[in-house]
Amino acid sequence: MVLRLLAALPFIGILLGVPFVNRVEPLILGMPLVLAWIVFWVVMSAVIMGLVYLLDPINRASAQSAEEARS
């Protein structure tokens, strides 16, 4: 359940957050706030999906079985 909520964060951040940051000012790294917001969530999507992959019990079980097979 927690992994599903974690995986939903990028969706929520991009779709529901954009109307609240739809401004040109302030500029962040030379980008308007709305563009910086979207870039932030694209990067965070990769980070969050990496965390979901690492925390997923199915992936941990398959990694352990693969390690046992090598031994």
A tleap script that builds the chain and sets N, CA, C and O, in Angstrom:
source leaprc.protein.ff14SB
mol = sequence {
  NMET VAL LEU ARG LEU LEU ALA ALA LEU PRO
  PHE ILE GLY ILE LEU LEU GLY VAL PRO PHE
  VAL ASN ARG VAL GLU PRO LEU ILE LEU GLY
  MET PRO LEU VAL LEU ALA TRP ILE VAL PHE
  TRP VAL VAL MET SER ALA VAL ILE MET GLY
  LEU VAL TYR LEU LEU ASP PRO ILE ASN ARG
  ALA SER ALA GLN SER ALA GLU GLU ALA ARG
  CSER
}
set mol.1.N position { 0.824 -1.200 0.000 }
set mol.1.CA position { 0.000 0.000 0.000 }
set mol.1.C position { 0.861 1.254 0.000 }
set mol.1.O position { 0.581 2.211 -0.721 }
set mol.2.N position { 1.909 1.241 0.812 }
set mol.2.CA position { 2.793 2.405 0.895 }
set mol.2.C position { 3.526 2.623 -0.427 }
set mol.2.O position { 3.745 3.758 -0.849 }
set mol.3.N position { 3.901 1.515 -1.073 }
set mol.3.CA position { 4.603 1.640 -2.349 }
set mol.3.C position { 3.705 2.245 -3.423 }
set mol.3.O position { 4.173 3.002 -4.272 }
set mol.4.N position { 2.425 1.915 -3.386 }
set mol.4.CA position { 1.494 2.495 -4.362 }
set mol.4.C position { 1.320 3.988 -4.135 }
set mol.4.O position { 1.249 4.763 -5.089 }
set mol.5.N position { 1.254 4.388 -2.876 }
set mol.5.CA position { 1.151 5.824 -2.578 }
set mol.5.C position { 2.424 6.550 -2.987 }
set mol.5.O position { 2.369 7.661 -3.514 }
set mol.6.N position { 3.567 5.923 -2.744 }
set mol.6.CA position { 4.841 6.516 -3.134 }
set mol.6.C position { 4.921 6.646 -4.653 }
set mol.6.O position { 5.414 7.651 -5.165 }
set mol.7.N position { 4.444 5.644 -5.365 }
set mol.7.CA position { 4.469 5.682 -6.825 }
set mol.7.C position { 3.489 6.712 -7.381 }
set mol.7.O position { 3.668 7.176 -8.507 }
set mol.8.N position { 2.467 7.076 -6.627 }
set mol.8.CA position { 1.487 8.053 -7.089 }
set mol.8.C position { 1.953 9.494 -6.896 }
set mol.8.O position { 1.360 10.411 -7.464 }
set mol.9.N position { 2.993 9.705 -6.114 }
set mol.9.CA position { 3.468 11.068 -5.855 }
set mol.9.C position { 3.833 11.853 -7.113 }
set mol.9.O position { 3.412 13.004 -7.226 }
set mol.10.N position { 4.589 11.305 -8.066 }
set mol.10.CA position { 4.895 12.090 -9.274 }
set mol.10.C position { 3.642 12.497 -10.048 }
set mol.10.O position { 3.548 13.619 -10.546 }
set mol.11.N position { 2.696 11.590 -10.143 }
set mol.11.CA position { 1.442 11.894 -10.822 }
set mol.11.C position { 0.732 13.063 -10.144 }
set mol.11.O position { 0.278 13.998 -10.804 }
set mol.12.N position { 0.646 12.994 -8.831 }
set mol.12.CA position { -0.009 14.056 -8.065 }
set mol.12.C position { 0.765 15.362 -8.185 }
set mol.12.O position { 0.174 16.426 -8.364 }
set mol.13.N position { 2.078 15.277 -8.087 }
set mol.13.CA position { 2.907 16.478 -8.141 }
set mol.13.C position { 2.818 17.213 -9.463 }
set mol.13.O position { 2.755 18.441 -9.498 }
set mol.14.N position { 2.814 16.462 -10.544 }
set mol.14.CA position { 2.787 17.114 -11.859 }
set mol.14.C position { 1.378 17.596 -12.201 }
set mol.14.O position { 1.195 18.754 -12.575 }
set mol.15.N position { 0.389 16.725 -12.076 }
set mol.15.CA position { -0.951 17.102 -12.526 }
set mol.15.C position { -1.669 18.050 -11.578 }
set mol.15.O position { -2.326 18.990 -12.024 }
set mol.16.N position { -1.552 17.815 -10.294 }
set mol.16.CA position { -2.294 18.643 -9.355 }
set mol.16.C position { -1.500 19.850 -8.869 }
set mol.16.O position { -2.081 20.816 -8.376 }
set mol.17.N position { -0.182 19.802 -9.003 }
set mol.17.CA position { 0.638 20.909 -8.520 }
set mol.17.C position { 0.798 22.043 -9.506 }
set mol.17.O position { 0.995 23.190 -9.104 }
set mol.18.N position { 0.715 21.743 -10.792 }
set mol.18.CA position { 0.958 22.763 -11.818 }
set mol.18.C position { 0.011 23.961 -11.716 }
set mol.18.O position { 0.481 25.091 -11.849 }
set mol.19.N position { -1.274 23.785 -11.490 }
set mol.19.CA position { -2.136 24.984 -11.381 }
set mol.19.C position { -1.745 25.924 -10.247 }
set mol.19.O position { -2.014 27.122 -10.321 }
set mol.20.N position { -1.119 25.400 -9.209 }
set mol.20.CA position { -0.728 26.233 -8.076 }
set mol.20.C position { 0.581 26.976 -8.296 }
set mol.20.O position { 0.835 27.988 -7.643 }
set mol.21.N position { 1.420 26.482 -9.215 }
set mol.21.CA position { 2.712 27.137 -9.486 }
set mol.21.C position { 2.747 27.740 -10.879 }
set mol.21.O position { 3.830 28.018 -11.393 }
set mol.22.N position { 1.615 27.948 -11.497 }
set mol.22.CA position { 1.551 28.463 -12.854 }
set mol.22.C position { 1.854 29.971 -12.874 }
set mol.22.O position { 0.967 30.807 -13.047 }
set mol.23.N position { 3.127 30.272 -12.692 }
set mol.23.CA position { 3.610 31.652 -12.699 }
set mol.23.C position { 4.932 31.719 -13.469 }
set mol.23.O position { 5.648 30.725 -13.591 }
set mol.24.N position { 5.231 32.887 -13.972 }
set mol.24.CA position { 6.519 33.083 -14.634 }
set mol.24.C position { 7.575 33.439 -13.598 }
set mol.24.O position { 8.704 32.954 -13.670 }
set mol.25.N position { 7.225 34.265 -12.654 }
set mol.25.CA position { 8.151 34.673 -11.597 }
set mol.25.C position { 7.902 33.826 -10.372 }
set mol.25.O position { 6.735 33.534 -10.111 }
set mol.26.N position { 8.837 33.422 -9.630 }
set mol.26.CA position { 10.263 33.663 -9.711 }
set mol.26.C position { 10.925 32.731 -10.741 }
set mol.26.O position { 10.382 31.690 -11.114 }
set mol.27.N position { 12.100 33.145 -11.174 }
set mol.27.CA position { 12.886 32.306 -12.068 }
set mol.27.C position { 13.780 31.402 -11.211 }
set mol.27.O position { 14.422 31.859 -10.265 }
set mol.28.N position { 13.806 30.132 -11.557 }
set mol.28.CA position { 14.654 29.169 -10.858 }
set mol.28.C position { 15.606 28.587 -11.884 }
set mol.28.O position { 15.189 27.894 -12.812 }
set mol.29.N position { 16.889 28.873 -11.712 }
set mol.29.CA position { 17.914 28.455 -12.672 }
set mol.29.C position { 17.584 28.936 -14.076 }
set mol.29.O position { 17.871 28.245 -15.053 }
set mol.30.N position { 16.991 30.105 -14.182 }
set mol.30.CA position { 16.647 30.700 -15.458 }
set mol.30.C position { 15.352 30.198 -16.060 }
set mol.30.O position { 14.976 30.609 -17.158 }
set mol.31.N position { 14.666 29.312 -15.352 }
set mol.31.CA position { 13.401 28.765 -15.863 }
set mol.31.C position { 12.237 29.366 -15.089 }
set mol.31.O position { 12.364 29.644 -13.896 }
set mol.32.N position { 11.115 29.569 -15.750 }
set mol.32.CA position { 9.918 29.984 -15.014 }
set mol.32.C position { 9.553 28.932 -13.971 }
set mol.32.O position { 9.916 27.763 -14.103 }
set mol.33.N position { 8.843 29.351 -12.950 }
set mol.33.CA position { 8.516 28.457 -11.841 }
set mol.33.C position { 7.789 27.204 -12.308 }
set mol.33.O position { 8.092 26.113 -11.825 }
set mol.34.N position { 6.848 27.324 -13.225 }
set mol.34.CA position { 6.092 26.156 -13.672 }
set mol.34.C position { 6.995 25.148 -14.390 }
set mol.34.O position { 6.825 23.941 -14.215 }
set mol.35.N position { 7.940 25.618 -15.186 }
set mol.35.CA position { 8.858 24.714 -15.875 }
set mol.35.C position { 9.811 24.052 -14.892 }
set mol.35.O position { 10.097 22.861 -15.009 }
set mol.36.N position { 10.304 24.814 -13.925 }
set mol.36.CA position { 11.177 24.248 -12.901 }
set mol.36.C position { 10.430 23.192 -12.092 }
set mol.36.O position { 11.013 22.173 -11.721 }
set mol.37.N position { 9.148 23.422 -11.815 }
set mol.37.CA position { 8.323 22.459 -11.091 }
set mol.37.C position { 8.221 21.143 -11.855 }
set mol.37.O position { 8.365 20.067 -11.274 }
set mol.38.N position { 7.976 21.234 -13.146 }
set mol.38.CA position { 7.836 20.027 -13.968 }
set mol.38.C position { 9.168 19.292 -14.064 }
set mol.38.O position { 9.199 18.065 -13.972 }
set mol.39.N position { 10.263 20.015 -14.247 }
set mol.39.CA position { 11.583 19.387 -14.306 }
set mol.39.C position { 11.898 18.697 -12.976 }
set mol.39.O position { 12.428 17.586 -12.956 }
set mol.40.N position { 11.570 19.357 -11.879 }
set mol.40.CA position { 11.785 18.767 -10.555 }
set mol.40.C position { 11.039 17.447 -10.432 }
set mol.40.O position { 11.603 16.466 -9.948 }
set mol.41.N position { 9.793 17.407 -10.856 }
set mol.41.CA position { 9.014 16.185 -10.710 }
set mol.41.C position { 9.444 15.091 -11.679 }
set mol.41.O position { 9.280 13.910 -11.372 }
set mol.42.N position { 9.980 15.442 -12.822 }
set mol.42.CA position { 10.516 14.423 -13.727 }
set mol.42.C position { 11.726 13.750 -13.088 }
set mol.42.O position { 11.861 12.528 -13.141 }
set mol.43.N position { 12.601 14.544 -12.487 }
set mol.43.CA position { 13.776 13.983 -11.797 }
set mol.43.C position { 13.333 13.170 -10.581 }
set mol.43.O position { 13.841 12.073 -10.344 }
set mol.44.N position { 12.389 13.708 -9.816 }
set mol.44.CA position { 11.914 12.998 -8.635 }
set mol.44.C position { 11.181 11.711 -9.006 }
set mol.44.O position { 11.172 10.763 -8.220 }
set mol.45.N position { 10.571 11.660 -10.183 }
set mol.45.CA position { 9.921 10.427 -10.635 }
set mol.45.C position { 10.926 9.294 -10.748 }
set mol.45.O position { 10.651 8.169 -10.332 }
set mol.46.N position { 12.089 9.588 -11.309 }
set mol.46.CA position { 13.129 8.569 -11.427 }
set mol.46.C position { 13.621 8.130 -10.050 }
set mol.46.O position { 13.827 6.939 -9.814 }
set mol.47.N position { 13.807 9.085 -9.145 }
set mol.47.CA position { 14.262 8.759 -7.789 }
set mol.47.C position { 13.220 7.915 -7.055 }
set mol.47.O position { 13.559 6.915 -6.422 }
set mol.48.N position { 11.965 8.316 -7.140 }
set mol.48.CA position { 10.892 7.593 -6.451 }
set mol.48.C position { 10.719 6.193 -7.028 }
set mol.48.O position { 10.526 5.238 -6.275 }
set mol.49.N position { 10.785 6.053 -8.346 }
set mol.49.CA position { 10.643 4.729 -8.936 }
set mol.49.C position { 11.823 3.828 -8.561 }
set mol.49.O position { 11.656 2.617 -8.417 }
set mol.50.N position { 13.004 4.410 -8.404 }
set mol.50.CA position { 14.153 3.642 -7.910 }
set mol.50.C position { 13.922 3.153 -6.490 }
set mol.50.O position { 14.253 2.014 -6.160 }
set mol.51.N position { 13.353 4.013 -5.646 }
set mol.51.CA position { 13.025 3.610 -4.276 }
set mol.51.C position { 11.959 2.519 -4.256 }
set mol.51.O position { 12.057 1.564 -3.485 }
set mol.52.N position { 10.958 2.657 -5.090 }
set mol.52.CA position { 9.909 1.643 -5.164 }
set mol.52.C position { 10.517 0.308 -5.587 }
set mol.52.O position { 10.157 -0.737 -5.043 }
set mol.53.N position { 11.423 0.335 -6.539 }
set mol.53.CA position { 12.077 -0.899 -6.982 }
set mol.53.C position { 12.881 -1.530 -5.849 }
set mol.53.O position { 12.827 -2.744 -5.653 }
set mol.54.N position { 13.621 -0.720 -5.107 }
set mol.54.CA position { 14.434 -1.252 -4.017 }
set mol.54.C position { 13.597 -1.759 -2.849 }
set mol.54.O position { 13.984 -2.723 -2.188 }
set mol.55.N position { 12.465 -1.133 -2.588 }
set mol.55.CA position { 11.629 -1.509 -1.450 }
set mol.55.C position { 10.628 -2.609 -1.769 }
set mol.55.O position { 10.005 -3.156 -0.859 }
set mol.56.N position { 10.464 -2.940 -3.035 }
set mol.56.CA position { 9.478 -3.946 -3.433 }
set mol.56.C position { 9.921 -5.331 -2.951 }
set mol.56.O position { 11.016 -5.777 -3.294 }
set mol.57.N position { 9.096 -6.012 -2.168 }
set mol.57.CA position { 9.504 -7.318 -1.640 }
set mol.57.C position { 9.720 -8.371 -2.723 }
set mol.57.O position { 10.532 -9.276 -2.531 }
set mol.58.N position { 9.033 -8.283 -3.831 }
set mol.58.CA position { 9.229 -9.260 -4.913 }
set mol.58.C position { 10.636 -9.131 -5.489 }
set mol.58.O position { 11.285 -10.136 -5.779 }
set mol.59.N position { 11.107 -7.895 -5.655 }
set mol.59.CA position { 12.450 -7.697 -6.183 }
set mol.59.C position { 13.503 -8.170 -5.194 }
set mol.59.O position { 14.521 -8.730 -5.600 }
set mol.60.N position { 13.278 -7.954 -3.911 }
set mol.60.CA position { 14.229 -8.427 -2.900 }
set mol.60.C position { 14.273 -9.947 -2.879 }
set mol.60.O position { 15.353 -10.524 -2.750 }
set mol.61.N position { 13.137 -10.605 -3.001 }
set mol.61.CA position { 13.104 -12.071 -2.997 }
set mol.61.C position { 13.821 -12.636 -4.221 }
set mol.61.O position { 14.557 -13.616 -4.111 }
set mol.62.N position { 13.607 -12.021 -5.389 }
set mol.62.CA position { 14.272 -12.523 -6.596 }
set mol.62.C position { 15.769 -12.265 -6.548 }
set mol.62.O position { 16.548 -13.053 -7.084 }
set mol.63.N position { 16.183 -11.175 -5.916 }
set mol.63.CA position { 17.615 -10.899 -5.780 }
set mol.63.C position { 18.261 -11.911 -4.851 }
set mol.63.O position { 19.385 -12.348 -5.101 }
set mol.64.N position { 17.574 -12.290 -3.787 }
set mol.64.CA position { 18.117 -13.274 -2.858 }
set mol.64.C position { 18.215 -14.651 -3.524 }
set mol.64.O position { 19.200 -15.365 -3.335 }
set mol.65.N position { 17.206 -15.018 -4.292 }
set mol.65.CA position { 17.246 -16.317 -4.961 }
set mol.65.C position { 18.336 -16.353 -6.034 }
set mol.65.O position { 18.973 -17.387 -6.237 }
set mol.66.N position { 18.550 -15.236 -6.715 }
set mol.66.CA position { 19.615 -15.159 -7.711 }
set mol.66.C position { 20.987 -15.256 -7.040 }
set mol.66.O position { 21.908 -15.870 -7.578 }
set mol.67.N position { 21.110 -14.647 -5.866 }
set mol.67.CA position { 22.380 -14.713 -5.128 }
set mol.67.C position { 22.637 -16.123 -4.624 }
set mol.67.O position { 23.779 -16.583 -4.637 }
set mol.68.N position { 21.598 -16.817 -4.180 }
set mol.68.CA position { 21.743 -18.186 -3.714 }
set mol.68.C position { 22.111 -19.119 -4.872 }
set mol.68.O position { 22.856 -20.081 -4.685 }
set mol.69.N position { 21.592 -18.832 -6.054 }
set mol.69.CA position { 21.898 -19.657 -7.210 }
set mol.69.C position { 23.355 -19.517 -7.623 }
set mol.69.O position { 23.949 -20.468 -8.131 }
set mol.70.N position { 23.933 -18.350 -7.411 }
set mol.70.CA position { 25.346 -18.118 -7.748 }
set mol.70.C position { 26.272 -18.850 -6.797 }
set mol.70.O position { 27.379 -19.233 -7.177 }
set mol.71.N position { 25.831 -19.048 -5.561 }
set mol.71.CA position { 26.705 -19.674 -4.538 }
set mol.71.C position { 26.831 -21.151 -4.729 }
set mol.71.O position { 27.524 -21.817 -3.959 }
savepdb mol mol.pdb
quit
